[in-house]
C-alpha cells in the first residue's frame, strides 16, 4: 500500500470518527468503527470465498445466489474454511444499500436487520471449531445505545452514515501484498490511544517499540513455532512478530473483555486462521490459560507496577512459576510476577522481550531477591535496554526492555543499551518517538553485543555481582558529558570589552537626549 493510499485511507477513517465525536467517548466510538470494519471484512471475505466456489456454476456471483441447496453447500464450505457464514442478503454491501433506500417508496431502517446479522455471524459458528473465537465478538457494538442518538431514527441515520463511509473504502482483499484492513485497524487503534490517554493506551504498544520487541525475539530465526503475549491487549504486538518471521501459532491472554474482543478481531482481520490462534480472557497471574505450553517467542507490555494478590493468595507460594525464587513480588508491584510468569512459559530455545518500568532494575526487598536469583542462579538475563521517557500513551515515565533467554549463547555477560538520550528519539507533539534509525541502532547493538561509547556496554556477570545485582543502566553505560573548560582570562577580557562598549553607548545616549531636549535616564 503506497503512502498516498495510506493517507487517503486515514483521512476517510478519521472522517468516520468525526461523525461520533462529541456524542460519545473515544473508547466508545472506537468500538463502533472497529466493529463495523470487522463486519465489512467478514462480508468481503465471504463474498470472495463464495465466488471462488461458484466459478464453475451457472450463477457465478454470490450476491445473486438464491438456490437453497447451493447456499447450503456454500455454508458448509464456509464454516469449514472461514469459520463463519453469511447469507447474500446479510453482506455489508446489502445492508448499506438498504440504508440508502429511497424513503418515499421503501424504508431505510436497518438497525433490526443489522442486529440480526451480527447475531447470526456468531450463531453460525455454534457447534463448530471456531465457536470460541467468534463468541460474543460484537457484544460492544450496542445499536440501541442512546449515546449515538436519542431516537431510533437518529441512531439509524448515524449507523447508515458510518456504513456509507466504510463502503467507499476498498479493502483490496484480493491483493495478497495489500494490508489495507490491517493498516486501517492499526491507524484507528493508534489514534484512539493518542487521543484518549491512559484508557486507550492500555491496549496499545507504540509501533516502534513493538518493532523492537519483535526483532529481539526473532533474532537468528526466520520461522517460529509459537509466539505468546500474556497481556496481549488488542493483539497488535503478536501480529508485529509475524512481520519479522513466519509464525505457526499465536497465543495471548487479556483481562479486559472489550480489549479481548479486539484481539480476536485483530487476528481474524490479519488473516490468521481461527485454528492458528488462541486468545483467552482471564487474569494471567491468577488464572493462566496456557500454563502447560512453552513458547519460542514471548513479547509483552504488561501494566506497569500493577497490583496483584501476591501472598494474599496462599496458592501463589507453591505456584511453579514463583516458588523457586524464595519470595513473591510485592502486592503493589506485579512487574516481577509477570516476568516470572513469562520465564516459566519460555521454551528452552526461546527469547522473551518485555517492557517494564525502570524500578525492576534496582528496587530492593523481594524484587532484589528475585532479580539476584534470575541472574546468579538461573543466568537468564541477556540484555537491558533503556528507552526514552514519554513514548507510551498515558504515562511519561521512562521504561526499559528486559530480554531473557534460558539457553544463552553468550552466558558470561549482559548487554546494556541506553537509548534514552536526546540523540536517539524525536519529539512529536506531546510524545517522544523512536525513529527507524533508532530502532535499528538498538537491534544491531543487541545482536553484535558491542560496547559503544555513551550508548552501550557489555558487562560481565562478575561486574553485575560487584554491583549487588543492581541493573540500573547508568552504572554500566557512562553517558556523562564533560563540560568545556572555561578560560577565565578570556572571560575577563570579554567583560572589559563589554564595559567599554557600555560606557560608549551611554555617551551616545546622553548626546541624543540633549539634542531631543529630554531628560537622560542616568
Buried (B, 14 or more C-beta within 10 A) or exposed (E): BEEEBBEEBBEBBEEBBEBBEEBBBBBBBBBBBBBBBBBBBBBBBBBEBBBEBBEEEEEBEBEEBEEEEBBEBBBEBBBEEBBBBBBBEBBBBBBBBBBEBEEEEEEBBBBEBBBEBBEBBBBBBEEBEBBEBBBEBBBBBBBEEEBBBEEEEEBBBBBBBBBEBBBEBEBBBEEEEBBBBBBBBBBBBBBBBBBBBEBBBBBBBBBBBBBBBBBBBBBEBEEBBBBBBBBBBBBBBBBBBBBBBEBEBBBBBBBBEBBBBBBBBBBBBBBBEBEEBBBBBEEBBBEBBBEEBBBBBBBBBBBBBBEBBBEEBEEBEEBEBBEEBEBBBBBEBBBBBBBBBBBBBBBEBBBBBBBBBBBBBBBEEBBBBBBBBBBEEEBBBBBBBBBBBBBBBBBEEBBBBBBBBBEBEEEEBBBBBBBBBEEBBEEEEEBBBBEEEBBEBBBEBBBEBBBBEEBBBBBEBEBBEEBEBBBBBEBBBEEEEEEEEEEEEEEEEEEEEEEEEEEEEEEEEEEEBEEEEEEEEE
